[in-house]
């Protein structure tokens, strides 16, 4: 499940705990997409959170709702469809 978690966080919640290998893979994929706008990843046993600056994305891409862009990136990081 993917959802907005406040103004600056998009969260993926799994129904199972991530393995260390899965976390390492996600961190590697995050590092490939990390930018001034999407700046950090926070992982727990079963969640992945991307932290971002909405106004930076809005200004750079002239969009009203930047969460859609961050959700696409989160899908890439987590590797879900």
HTML snippet that shows the backbone in 3Dmol.js (N, CA, C, O; Angstrom):
<script src="https://3Dmol.org/build/3Dmol-min.js"></script>
<div id="view" style="width:600px;height:400px;position:relative"></div>
<script>
const pdb = `
ATOM      1  N   UNK A   1       0.847  -1.163   0.000  1.00  0.00           N
ATOM      2  CA  UNK A   1       0.000   0.000   0.000  1.00  0.00           C
ATOM      3  C   UNK A   1       0.900   1.235   0.000  1.00  0.00           C
ATOM      4  O   UNK A   1       1.854   1.319   0.773  1.00  0.00           O
ATOM      5  N   UNK A   2       0.586   2.189  -0.871  1.00  0.00           N
ATOM      6  CA  UNK A   2       1.318   3.452  -0.946  1.00  0.00           C
ATOM      7  C   UNK A   2       0.360   4.572  -0.579  1.00  0.00           C
ATOM      8  O   UNK A   2      -0.776   4.612  -1.053  1.00  0.00           O
ATOM      9  N   UNK A   3       0.829   5.487   0.274  1.00  0.00           N
ATOM     10  CA  UNK A   3      -0.025   6.602   0.672  1.00  0.00           C
ATOM     11  C   UNK A   3       0.809   7.810   1.061  1.00  0.00           C
ATOM     12  O   UNK A   3       1.983   7.695   1.414  1.00  0.00           O
ATOM     13  N   UNK A   4       0.162   8.988   0.986  1.00  0.00           N
ATOM     14  CA  UNK A   4       0.788  10.220   1.452  1.00  0.00           C
ATOM     15  C   UNK A   4       0.765  10.209   2.973  1.00  0.00           C
ATOM     16  O   UNK A   4      -0.244   9.871   3.591  1.00  0.00           O
ATOM     17  N   UNK A   5       1.875  10.578   3.556  1.00  0.00           N
ATOM     18  CA  UNK A   5       2.011  10.548   5.006  1.00  0.00           C
ATOM     19  C   UNK A   5       2.433  11.945   5.461  1.00  0.00           C
ATOM     20  O   UNK A   5       3.573  12.158   5.873  1.00  0.00           O
ATOM     21  N   UNK A   6       1.513  12.877   5.382  1.00  0.00           N
ATOM     22  CA  UNK A   6       1.841  14.268   5.677  1.00  0.00           C
ATOM     23  C   UNK A   6       2.186  15.009   4.402  1.00  0.00           C
ATOM     24  O   UNK A   6       1.963  14.503   3.302  1.00  0.00           O
ATOM     25  N   UNK A   7       2.728  16.203   4.549  1.00  0.00           N
ATOM     26  CA  UNK A   7       3.022  17.053   3.400  1.00  0.00           C
ATOM     27  C   UNK A   7       4.258  16.650   2.629  1.00  0.00           C
ATOM     28  O   UNK A   7       4.332  16.900   1.426  1.00  0.00           O
ATOM     29  N   UNK A   8       5.223  16.040   3.275  1.00  0.00           N
ATOM     30  CA  UNK A   8       6.534  15.835   2.655  1.00  0.00           C
ATOM     31  C   UNK A   8       7.006  14.395   2.666  1.00  0.00           C
ATOM     32  O   UNK A   8       8.197  14.138   2.494  1.00  0.00           O
ATOM     33  N   UNK A   9       6.098  13.448   2.864  1.00  0.00           N
ATOM     34  CA  UNK A   9       6.487  12.038   2.961  1.00  0.00           C
ATOM     35  C   UNK A   9       5.492  11.179   2.178  1.00  0.00           C
ATOM     36  O   UNK A   9       4.278  11.343   2.294  1.00  0.00           O
ATOM     37  N   UNK A  10       6.036  10.262   1.383  1.00  0.00           N
ATOM     38  CA  UNK A  10       5.227   9.231   0.733  1.00  0.00           C
ATOM     39  C   UNK A  10       5.691   7.896   1.309  1.00  0.00           C
ATOM     40  O   UNK A  10       6.891   7.630   1.392  1.00  0.00           O
ATOM     41  N   UNK A  11       4.738   7.063   1.705  1.00  0.00           N
ATOM     42  CA  UNK A  11       5.047   5.819   2.411  1.00  0.00           C
ATOM     43  C   UNK A  11       4.557   4.601   1.644  1.00  0.00           C
ATOM     44  O   UNK A  11       3.451   4.592   1.106  1.00  0.00           O
ATOM     45  N   UNK A  12       5.398   3.577   1.604  1.00  0.00           N
ATOM     46  CA  UNK A  12       4.997   2.253   1.144  1.00  0.00           C
ATOM     47  C   UNK A  12       4.971   1.358   2.369  1.00  0.00           C
ATOM     48  O   UNK A  12       5.948   1.284   3.114  1.00  0.00           O
ATOM     49  N   UNK A  13       3.852   0.678   2.577  1.00  0.00           N
ATOM     50  CA  UNK A  13       3.730  -0.235   3.711  1.00  0.00           C
ATOM     51  C   UNK A  13       3.504  -1.643   3.188  1.00  0.00           C
ATOM     52  O   UNK A  13       2.588  -1.889   2.402  1.00  0.00           O
ATOM     53  N   UNK A  14       4.346  -2.560   3.633  1.00  0.00           N
ATOM     54  CA  UNK A  14       4.257  -3.961   3.235  1.00  0.00           C
ATOM     55  C   UNK A  14       3.574  -4.758   4.341  1.00  0.00           C
ATOM     56  O   UNK A  14       3.580  -4.356   5.504  1.00  0.00           O
ATOM     57  N   UNK A  15       2.995  -5.877   3.970  1.00  0.00           N
ATOM     58  CA  UNK A  15       2.389  -6.735   4.987  1.00  0.00           C
ATOM     59  C   UNK A  15       3.396  -7.732   5.559  1.00  0.00           C
ATOM     60  O   UNK A  15       3.051  -8.553   6.409  1.00  0.00           O
ATOM     61  N   UNK A  16       4.638  -7.656   5.087  1.00  0.00           N
ATOM     62  CA  UNK A  16       5.695  -8.516   5.623  1.00  0.00           C
ATOM     63  C   UNK A  16       6.935  -7.675   5.908  1.00  0.00           C
ATOM     64  O   UNK A  16       7.084  -6.572   5.383  1.00  0.00           O
ATOM     65  N   UNK A  17       7.808  -8.199   6.732  1.00  0.00           N
ATOM     66  CA  UNK A  17       9.056  -7.496   7.050  1.00  0.00           C
ATOM     67  C   UNK A  17      10.030  -7.630   5.878  1.00  0.00           C
ATOM     68  O   UNK A  17      10.084  -8.667   5.216  1.00  0.00           O
ATOM     69  N   UNK A  18      10.795  -6.568   5.632  1.00  0.00           N
ATOM     70  CA  UNK A  18      11.812  -6.595   4.588  1.00  0.00           C
ATOM     71  C   UNK A  18      13.057  -7.327   5.091  1.00  0.00           C
ATOM     72  O   UNK A  18      13.427  -7.223   6.260  1.00  0.00           O
ATOM     73  N   UNK A  19      13.682  -8.056   4.198  1.00  0.00           N
ATOM     74  CA  UNK A  19      14.956  -8.693   4.536  1.00  0.00           C
ATOM     75  C   UNK A  19      16.069  -7.654   4.408  1.00  0.00           C
ATOM     76  O   UNK A  19      15.866  -6.583   3.837  1.00  0.00           O
ATOM     77  N   UNK A  20      17.226  -7.977   4.936  1.00  0.00           N
ATOM     78  CA  UNK A  20      18.373  -7.075   4.799  1.00  0.00           C
ATOM     79  C   UNK A  20      18.746  -6.886   3.332  1.00  0.00           C
ATOM     80  O   UNK A  20      19.113  -5.784   2.924  1.00  0.00           O
ATOM     81  N   UNK A  21      18.656  -7.946   2.543  1.00  0.00           N
ATOM     82  CA  UNK A  21      18.963  -7.847   1.114  1.00  0.00           C
ATOM     83  C   UNK A  21      17.981  -6.925   0.399  1.00  0.00           C
ATOM     84  O   UNK A  21      18.383  -6.131  -0.452  1.00  0.00           O
ATOM     85  N   UNK A  22      16.700  -7.025   0.738  1.00  0.00           N
ATOM     86  CA  UNK A  22      15.700  -6.140   0.140  1.00  0.00           C
ATOM     87  C   UNK A  22      15.977  -4.686   0.510  1.00  0.00           C
ATOM     88  O   UNK A  22      15.891  -3.800  -0.340  1.00  0.00           O
ATOM     89  N   UNK A  23      16.302  -4.445   1.755  1.00  0.00           N
ATOM     90  CA  UNK A  23      16.609  -3.079   2.192  1.00  0.00           C
ATOM     91  C   UNK A  23      17.832  -2.529   1.465  1.00  0.00           C
ATOM     92  O   UNK A  23      17.846  -1.368   1.059  1.00  0.00           O
ATOM     93  N   UNK A  24      18.842  -3.351   1.305  1.00  0.00           N
ATOM     94  CA  UNK A  24      20.053  -2.922   0.597  1.00  0.00           C
ATOM     95  C   UNK A  24      19.739  -2.589  -0.859  1.00  0.00           C
ATOM     96  O   UNK A  24      20.234  -1.594  -1.388  1.00  0.00           O
ATOM     97  N   UNK A  25      18.920  -3.413  -1.508  1.00  0.00           N
ATOM     98  CA  UNK A  25      18.518  -3.158  -2.895  1.00  0.00           C
ATOM     99  C   UNK A  25      17.733  -1.860  -3.011  1.00  0.00           C
ATOM    100  O   UNK A  25      17.945  -1.077  -3.937  1.00  0.00           O
ATOM    101  N   UNK A  26      16.830  -1.636  -2.068  1.00  0.00           N
ATOM    102  CA  UNK A  26      16.045  -0.400  -2.090  1.00  0.00           C
ATOM    103  C   UNK A  26      16.938   0.817  -1.879  1.00  0.00           C
ATOM    104  O   UNK A  26      16.745   1.846  -2.526  1.00  0.00           O
ATOM    105  N   UNK A  27      17.897   0.710  -0.994  1.00  0.00           N
ATOM    106  CA  UNK A  27      18.818   1.817  -0.746  1.00  0.00           C
ATOM    107  C   UNK A  27      19.646   2.123  -1.996  1.00  0.00           C
ATOM    108  O   UNK A  27      19.877   3.288  -2.320  1.00  0.00           O
ATOM    109  N   UNK A  28      20.080   1.097  -2.682  1.00  0.00           N
ATOM    110  CA  UNK A  28      20.829   1.283  -3.927  1.00  0.00           C
ATOM    111  C   UNK A  28      19.971   1.979  -4.976  1.00  0.00           C
ATOM    112  O   UNK A  28      20.431   2.909  -5.638  1.00  0.00           O
ATOM    113  N   UNK A  29      18.718   1.530  -5.134  1.00  0.00           N
ATOM    114  CA  UNK A  29      17.818   2.163  -6.108  1.00  0.00           C
ATOM    115  C   UNK A  29      17.501   3.596  -5.703  1.00  0.00           C
ATOM    116  O   UNK A  29      17.383   4.470  -6.562  1.00  0.00           O
ATOM    117  N   UNK A  30      17.361   3.848  -4.394  1.00  0.00           N
ATOM    118  CA  UNK A  30      17.110   5.214  -3.937  1.00  0.00           C
ATOM    119  C   UNK A  30      18.284   6.124  -4.292  1.00  0.00           C
ATOM    120  O   UNK A  30      18.084   7.236  -4.780  1.00  0.00           O
ATOM    121  N   UNK A  31      19.488   5.660  -4.052  1.00  0.00           N
ATOM    122  CA  UNK A  31      20.662   6.486  -4.339  1.00  0.00           C
ATOM    123  C   UNK A  31      20.736   6.886  -5.809  1.00  0.00           C
ATOM    124  O   UNK A  31      21.303   7.927  -6.141  1.00  0.00           O
ATOM    125  N   UNK A  32      20.168   6.067  -6.690  1.00  0.00           N
ATOM    126  CA  UNK A  32      20.150   6.385  -8.114  1.00  0.00           C
ATOM    127  C   UNK A  32      19.156   7.496  -8.452  1.00  0.00           C
ATOM    128  O   UNK A  32      19.327   8.186  -9.457  1.00  0.00           O
ATOM    129  N   UNK A  33      18.119   7.680  -7.629  1.00  0.00           N
ATOM    130  CA  UNK A  33      17.099   8.702  -7.924  1.00  0.00           C
ATOM    131  C   UNK A  33      17.163   9.890  -6.970  1.00  0.00           C
ATOM    132  O   UNK A  33      16.417  10.855  -7.134  1.00  0.00           O
ATOM    133  N   UNK A  34      18.033   9.828  -5.992  1.00  0.00           N
ATOM    134  CA  UNK A  34      18.148  10.897  -4.993  1.00  0.00           C
ATOM    135  C   UNK A  34      18.450  12.226  -5.685  1.00  0.00           C
ATOM    136  O   UNK A  34      19.233  12.281  -6.633  1.00  0.00           O
ATOM    137  N   UNK A  35      17.815  13.299  -5.195  1.00  0.00           N
ATOM    138  CA  UNK A  35      17.994  14.615  -5.804  1.00  0.00           C
ATOM    139  C   UNK A  35      17.788  15.691  -4.751  1.00  0.00           C
ATOM    140  O   UNK A  35      17.588  15.394  -3.573  1.00  0.00           O
ATOM    141  N   UNK A  36      17.840  16.938  -5.187  1.00  0.00           N
ATOM    142  CA  UNK A  36      17.542  18.044  -4.274  1.00  0.00           C
ATOM    143  C   UNK A  36      16.087  18.003  -3.823  1.00  0.00           C
ATOM    144  O   UNK A  36      15.761  18.465  -2.729  1.00  0.00           O
ATOM    145  N   UNK A  37      15.207  17.447  -4.666  1.00  0.00           N
ATOM    146  CA  UNK A  37      13.781  17.402  -4.349  1.00  0.00           C
ATOM    147  C   UNK A  37      13.409  16.180  -3.502  1.00  0.00           C
ATOM    148  O   UNK A  37      12.650  16.301  -2.541  1.00  0.00           O
ATOM    149  N   UNK A  38      13.932  15.023  -3.850  1.00  0.00           N
ATOM    150  CA  UNK A  38      13.680  13.777  -3.108  1.00  0.00           C
ATOM    151  C   UNK A  38      14.991  13.457  -2.399  1.00  0.00           C
ATOM    152  O   UNK A  38      15.933  12.945  -3.004  1.00  0.00           O
ATOM    153  N   UNK A  39      15.031  13.764  -1.121  1.00  0.00           N
ATOM    154  CA  UNK A  39      16.327  13.862  -0.460  1.00  0.00           C
ATOM    155  C   UNK A  39      16.650  12.787   0.577  1.00  0.00           C
ATOM    156  O   UNK A  39      17.799  12.702   1.010  1.00  0.00           O
ATOM    157  N   UNK A  40      15.689  11.965   0.991  1.00  0.00           N
ATOM    158  CA  UNK A  40      16.022  10.972   2.019  1.00  0.00           C
ATOM    159  C   UNK A  40      15.064   9.789   1.956  1.00  0.00           C
ATOM    160  O   UNK A  40      13.946   9.887   1.449  1.00  0.00           O
ATOM    161  N   UNK A  41      15.538   8.681   2.484  1.00  0.00           N
ATOM    162  CA  UNK A  41      14.733   7.469   2.604  1.00  0.00           C
ATOM    163  C   UNK A  41      14.821   7.016   4.059  1.00  0.00           C
ATOM    164  O   UNK A  41      15.889   7.044   4.669  1.00  0.00           O
ATOM    165  N   UNK A  42      13.683   6.600   4.599  1.00  0.00           N
ATOM    166  CA  UNK A  42      13.635   6.070   5.963  1.00  0.00           C
ATOM    167  C   UNK A  42      12.916   4.728   5.887  1.00  0.00           C
ATOM    168  O   UNK A  42      11.794   4.639   5.390  1.00  0.00           O
ATOM    169  N   UNK A  43      13.578   3.687   6.386  1.00  0.00           N
ATOM    170  CA  UNK A  43      12.998   2.348   6.343  1.00  0.00           C
ATOM    171  C   UNK A  43      12.799   1.809   7.751  1.00  0.00           C
ATOM    172  O   UNK A  43      13.622   2.027   8.641  1.00  0.00           O
ATOM    173  N   UNK A  44      11.688   1.099   7.934  1.00  0.00           N
ATOM    174  CA  UNK A  44      11.452   0.338   9.154  1.00  0.00           C
ATOM    175  C   UNK A  44      11.362  -1.129   8.739  1.00  0.00           C
ATOM    176  O   UNK A  44      11.725  -1.478   7.616  1.00  0.00           O
ATOM    177  N   UNK A  45      10.892  -1.970   9.620  1.00  0.00           N
ATOM    178  CA  UNK A  45      10.778  -3.393   9.278  1.00  0.00           C
ATOM    179  C   UNK A  45       9.864  -3.627   8.083  1.00  0.00           C
ATOM    180  O   UNK A  45      10.114  -4.522   7.275  1.00  0.00           O
ATOM    181  N   UNK A  46       8.798  -2.821   7.964  1.00  0.00           N
ATOM    182  CA  UNK A  46       7.835  -3.078   6.890  1.00  0.00           C
ATOM    183  C   UNK A  46       7.369  -1.820   6.158  1.00  0.00           C
ATOM    184  O   UNK A  46       6.383  -1.870   5.422  1.00  0.00           O
ATOM    185  N   UNK A  47       8.057  -0.699   6.345  1.00  0.00           N
ATOM    186  CA  UNK A  47       7.695   0.516   5.612  1.00  0.00           C
ATOM    187  C   UNK A  47       8.925   1.151   4.978  1.00  0.00           C
ATOM    188  O   UNK A  47      10.051   1.006   5.454  1.00  0.00           O
ATOM    189  N   UNK A  48       8.662   1.863   3.881  1.00  0.00           N
ATOM    190  CA  UNK A  48       9.687   2.666   3.219  1.00  0.00           C
ATOM    191  C   UNK A  48       9.084   4.046   3.025  1.00  0.00           C
ATOM    192  O   UNK A  48       7.994   4.180   2.468  1.00  0.00           O
ATOM    193  N   UNK A  49       9.786   5.069   3.483  1.00  0.00           N
ATOM    194  CA  UNK A  49       9.321   6.447   3.378  1.00  0.00           C
ATOM    195  C   UNK A  49      10.297   7.254   2.542  1.00  0.00           C
ATOM    196  O   UNK A  49      11.502   7.241   2.796  1.00  0.00           O
ATOM    197  N   UNK A  50       9.772   7.962   1.537  1.00  0.00           N
ATOM    198  CA  UNK A  50      10.590   8.910   0.796  1.00  0.00           C
ATOM    199  C   UNK A  50      10.241  10.304   1.279  1.00  0.00           C
ATOM    200  O   UNK A  50       9.069  10.678   1.329  1.00  0.00           O
ATOM    201  N   UNK A  51      11.257  11.068   1.634  1.00  0.00           N
ATOM    202  CA  UNK A  51      11.075  12.440   2.083  1.00  0.00           C
ATOM    203  C   UNK A  51      11.401  13.372   0.924  1.00  0.00           C
ATOM    204  O   UNK A  51      12.386  13.175   0.212  1.00  0.00           O
ATOM    205  N   UNK A  52      10.565  14.384   0.742  1.00  0.00           N
ATOM    206  CA  UNK A  52      10.747  15.270  -0.404  1.00  0.00           C
ATOM    207  C   UNK A  52      10.298  16.685  -0.077  1.00  0.00           C
ATOM    208  O   UNK A  52       9.569  16.929   0.885  1.00  0.00           O
ATOM    209  N   UNK A  53      10.762  17.616  -0.919  1.00  0.00           N
ATOM    210  CA  UNK A  53      10.367  19.014  -0.811  1.00  0.00           C
ATOM    211  C   UNK A  53       9.317  19.296  -1.887  1.00  0.00           C
ATOM    212  O   UNK A  53       9.665  19.445  -3.058  1.00  0.00           O
ATOM    213  N   UNK A  54       8.049  19.371  -1.511  1.00  0.00           N
ATOM    214  CA  UNK A  54       7.001  19.559  -2.510  1.00  0.00           C
ATOM    215  C   UNK A  54       7.169  20.840  -3.322  1.00  0.00           C
ATOM    216  O   UNK A  54       6.968  20.833  -4.536  1.00  0.00           O
ATOM    217  N   UNK A  55       7.532  21.934  -2.666  1.00  0.00           N
ATOM    218  CA  UNK A  55       7.628  23.206  -3.399  1.00  0.00           C
ATOM    219  C   UNK A  55       8.729  23.170  -4.448  1.00  0.00           C
ATOM    220  O   UNK A  55       8.574  23.771  -5.511  1.00  0.00           O
ATOM    221  N   UNK A  56       9.818  22.495  -4.187  1.00  0.00           N
ATOM    222  CA  UNK A  56      10.889  22.398  -5.184  1.00  0.00           C
ATOM    223  C   UNK A  56      10.413  21.640  -6.417  1.00  0.00           C
ATOM    224  O   UNK A  56      10.710  22.032  -7.546  1.00  0.00           O
ATOM    225  N   UNK A  57       9.671  20.551  -6.201  1.00  0.00           N
ATOM    226  CA  UNK A  57       9.145  19.781  -7.332  1.00  0.00           C
ATOM    227  C   UNK A  57       8.106  20.606  -8.081  1.00  0.00           C
ATOM    228  O   UNK A  57       8.093  20.621  -9.312  1.00  0.00           O
ATOM    229  N   UNK A  58       7.244  21.286  -7.351  1.00  0.00           N
ATOM    230  CA  UNK A  58       6.203  22.108  -7.971  1.00  0.00           C
ATOM    231  C   UNK A  58       6.818  23.196  -8.845  1.00  0.00           C
ATOM    232  O   UNK A  58       6.364  23.424  -9.966  1.00  0.00           O
ATOM    233  N   UNK A  59       7.837  23.860  -8.343  1.00  0.00           N
ATOM    234  CA  UNK A  59       8.476  24.937  -9.100  1.00  0.00           C
ATOM    235  C   UNK A  59       9.232  24.405 -10.312  1.00  0.00           C
ATOM    236  O   UNK A  59       9.132  24.971 -11.401  1.00  0.00           O
ATOM    237  N   UNK A  60       9.983  23.331 -10.134  1.00  0.00           N
ATOM    238  CA  UNK A  60      10.804  22.805 -11.228  1.00  0.00           C
ATOM    239  C   UNK A  60       9.958  22.237 -12.359  1.00  0.00           C
ATOM    240  O   UNK A  60      10.293  22.411 -13.531  1.00  0.00           O
ATOM    241  N   UNK A  61       8.868  21.561 -12.022  1.00  0.00           N
ATOM    242  CA  UNK A  61       8.063  20.874 -13.033  1.00  0.00           C
ATOM    243  C   UNK A  61       6.737  21.558 -13.334  1.00  0.00           C
ATOM    244  O   UNK A  61       5.976  21.082 -14.176  1.00  0.00           O
ATOM    245  N   UNK A  62       6.450  22.663 -12.660  1.00  0.00           N
ATOM    246  CA  UNK A  62       5.181  23.384 -12.849  1.00  0.00           C
ATOM    247  C   UNK A  62       3.979  22.461 -12.663  1.00  0.00           C
ATOM    248  O   UNK A  62       3.087  22.407 -13.509  1.00  0.00           O
ATOM    249  N   UNK A  63       3.969  21.739 -11.547  1.00  0.00           N
ATOM    250  CA  UNK A  63       2.848  20.862 -11.216  1.00  0.00           C
ATOM    251  C   UNK A  63       2.188  21.337  -9.930  1.00  0.00           C
ATOM    252  O   UNK A  63       2.824  21.980  -9.095  1.00  0.00           O
ATOM    253  N   UNK A  64       0.911  21.015  -9.780  1.00  0.00           N
ATOM    254  CA  UNK A  64       0.176  21.397  -8.579  1.00  0.00           C
ATOM    255  C   UNK A  64       0.333  20.343  -7.489  1.00  0.00           C
ATOM    256  O   UNK A  64       0.455  20.676  -6.311  1.00  0.00           O
ATOM    257  N   UNK A  65       0.329  19.063  -7.888  1.00  0.00           N
ATOM    258  CA  UNK A  65       0.420  17.971  -6.916  1.00  0.00           C
ATOM    259  C   UNK A  65       1.683  17.149  -7.170  1.00  0.00           C
ATOM    260  O   UNK A  65       1.683  16.269  -8.031  1.00  0.00           O
ATOM    261  N   UNK A  66       2.750  17.424  -6.436  1.00  0.00           N
ATOM    262  CA  UNK A  66       4.002  16.706  -6.673  1.00  0.00           C
ATOM    263  C   UNK A  66       4.010  15.269  -6.157  1.00  0.00           C
ATOM    264  O   UNK A  66       4.926  14.509  -6.470  1.00  0.00           O
ATOM    265  N   UNK A  67       3.015  14.892  -5.383  1.00  0.00           N
ATOM    266  CA  UNK A  67       3.029  13.549  -4.792  1.00  0.00           C
ATOM    267  C   UNK A  67       3.002  12.451  -5.851  1.00  0.00           C
ATOM    268  O   UNK A  67       3.580  11.385  -5.641  1.00  0.00           O
ATOM    269  N   UNK A  68       2.343  12.692  -6.984  1.00  0.00           N
ATOM    270  CA  UNK A  68       2.286  11.675  -8.036  1.00  0.00           C
ATOM    271  C   UNK A  68       3.679  11.328  -8.546  1.00  0.00           C
ATOM    272  O   UNK A  68       3.974  10.166  -8.825  1.00  0.00           O
ATOM    273  N   UNK A  69       4.526  12.332  -8.664  1.00  0.00           N
ATOM    274  CA  UNK A  69       5.891  12.119  -9.133  1.00  0.00           C
ATOM    275  C   UNK A  69       6.675  11.311  -8.108  1.00  0.00           C
ATOM    276  O   UNK A  69       7.419  10.399  -8.468  1.00  0.00           O
ATOM    277  N   UNK A  70       6.511  11.642  -6.845  1.00  0.00           N
ATOM    278  CA  UNK A  70       7.232  10.942  -5.783  1.00  0.00           C
ATOM    279  C   UNK A  70       6.728   9.506  -5.659  1.00  0.00           C
ATOM    280  O   UNK A  70       7.514   8.599  -5.386  1.00  0.00           O
ATOM    281  N   UNK A  71       5.446   9.292  -5.855  1.00  0.00           N
ATOM    282  CA  UNK A  71       4.897   7.931  -5.824  1.00  0.00           C
ATOM    283  C   UNK A  71       5.537   7.082  -6.915  1.00  0.00           C
ATOM    284  O   UNK A  71       5.879   5.924  -6.675  1.00  0.00           O
ATOM    285  N   UNK A  72       5.704   7.647  -8.119  1.00  0.00           N
ATOM    286  CA  UNK A  72       6.367   6.915  -9.200  1.00  0.00           C
ATOM    287  C   UNK A  72       7.783   6.517  -8.799  1.00  0.00           C
ATOM    288  O   UNK A  72       8.217   5.397  -9.069  1.00  0.00           O
ATOM    289  N   UNK A  73       8.494   7.425  -8.161  1.00  0.00           N
ATOM    290  CA  UNK A  73       9.863   7.138  -7.714  1.00  0.00           C
ATOM    291  C   UNK A  73       9.871   6.085  -6.606  1.00  0.00           C
ATOM    292  O   UNK A  73      10.756   5.230  -6.563  1.00  0.00           O
ATOM    293  N   UNK A  74       8.891   6.148  -5.717  1.00  0.00           N
ATOM    294  CA  UNK A  74       8.803   5.161  -4.642  1.00  0.00           C
ATOM    295  C   UNK A  74       8.555   3.766  -5.206  1.00  0.00           C
ATOM    296  O   UNK A  74       9.124   2.788  -4.721  1.00  0.00           O
ATOM    297  N   UNK A  75       7.714   3.676  -6.223  1.00  0.00           N
ATOM    298  CA  UNK A  75       7.459   2.390  -6.880  1.00  0.00           C
ATOM    299  C   UNK A  75       8.763   1.832  -7.453  1.00  0.00           C
ATOM    300  O   UNK A  75       9.025   0.634  -7.355  1.00  0.00           O
ATOM    301  N   UNK A  76       9.582   2.708  -8.055  1.00  0.00           N
ATOM    302  CA  UNK A  76      10.888   2.281  -8.573  1.00  0.00           C
ATOM    303  C   UNK A  76      11.787   1.768  -7.449  1.00  0.00           C
ATOM    304  O   UNK A  76      12.425   0.724  -7.584  1.00  0.00           O
ATOM    305  N   UNK A  77      11.832   2.499  -6.353  1.00  0.00           N
ATOM    306  CA  UNK A  77      12.710   2.143  -5.234  1.00  0.00           C
ATOM    307  C   UNK A  77      12.299   0.813  -4.611  1.00  0.00           C
ATOM    308  O   UNK A  77      13.142  -0.043  -4.344  1.00  0.00           O
ATOM    309  N   UNK A  78      10.998   0.648  -4.382  1.00  0.00           N
ATOM    310  CA  UNK A  78      10.509  -0.558  -3.707  1.00  0.00           C
ATOM    311  C   UNK A  78      10.475  -1.745  -4.663  1.00  0.00           C
ATOM    312  O   UNK A  78      10.628  -2.892  -4.242  1.00  0.00           O
ATOM    313  N   UNK A  79      10.273  -1.466  -5.954  1.00  0.00           N
ATOM    314  CA  UNK A  79      10.233  -2.540  -6.936  1.00  0.00           C
ATOM    315  C   UNK A  79       8.887  -3.222  -7.026  1.00  0.00           C
ATOM    316  O   UNK A  79       8.808  -4.407  -7.349  1.00  0.00           O
ATOM    317  N   UNK A  80       7.814  -2.475  -6.740  1.00  0.00           N
ATOM    318  CA  UNK A  80       6.460  -3.023  -6.866  1.00  0.00           C
ATOM    319  C   UNK A  80       5.819  -2.489  -8.133  1.00  0.00           C
ATOM    320  O   UNK A  80       6.294  -1.517  -8.721  1.00  0.00           O
ATOM    321  N   UNK A  81       4.737  -3.134  -8.548  1.00  0.00           N
ATOM    322  CA  UNK A  81       4.024  -2.692  -9.752  1.00  0.00           C
ATOM    323  C   UNK A  81       2.653  -2.224  -9.408  1.00  0.00           C
ATOM    324  O   UNK A  81       1.902  -1.814 -10.293  1.00  0.00           O
TER     325      UNK A  81
END
`;
const viewer = $3Dmol.createViewer("view");
viewer.addModel(pdb, "pdb");
viewer.setStyle({}, {cartoon: {color: "spectrum"}});
viewer.zoomTo();
viewer.render();
</script>
